[in-house]
Amino acid sequence: MNAMLDRSRKLGFKEVTFTTKPSVMSIGYGLYQRMGFEEVSNTEGTVSMRMELK
């Protein structure tokens, strides 16, 4: 995950967004939150998350 974030920064991306299902990937969901991703929407259990890259 850190390598992907570093590469995204080097490529000039301003943010990273993705979707996940916390009911299926609860460990991953917790990791994403600890890394600083924020939940931006939750539709029927599918969560969109984003992180602004600095």
SVG drawing of the C-alpha trace seen along z (x, -y; Angstrom):
<svg xmlns="http://www.w3.org/2000/svg" viewBox="-28 -18 36 29">
<polyline fill="none" stroke="black" stroke-width="0.4" points="0.0,0.0 2.8,-2.4 4.6,-1.7 1.4,-2.4 0.9,-5.7 4.5,-6.7 4.2,-5.9 0.9,-7.9 2.6,-10.9 5.6,-10.7 3.1,-10.5 1.5,-13.7 -1.8,-12.4 -3.6,-14.6 -5.7,-11.9 -6.4,-8.1 -9.9,-6.7 -11.2,-3.2 -14.1,-1.1 -14.1,1.8 -16.6,4.0 -15.9,3.8 -18.1,6.8 -15.8,8.9 -12.5,7.1 -12.7,5.9 -8.9,6.1 -8.2,4.2 -10.8,1.6 -9.2,1.0 -5.8,0.7 -7.1,-1.8 -8.5,-3.9 -5.2,-3.7 -3.3,-4.8 -5.4,-8.0 -8.1,-7.1 -11.5,-8.6 -14.8,-7.1 -16.7,-9.3 -19.8,-7.2 -21.4,-3.9 -23.9,-2.4 -25.4,0.9 -22.2,2.0 -19.8,0.8 -17.6,-2.0 -15.8,-4.6 -12.6,-5.8 -10.2,-8.5 -6.9,-10.0 -5.5,-13.3 -1.8,-13.0 0.6,-15.5"/>
</svg>
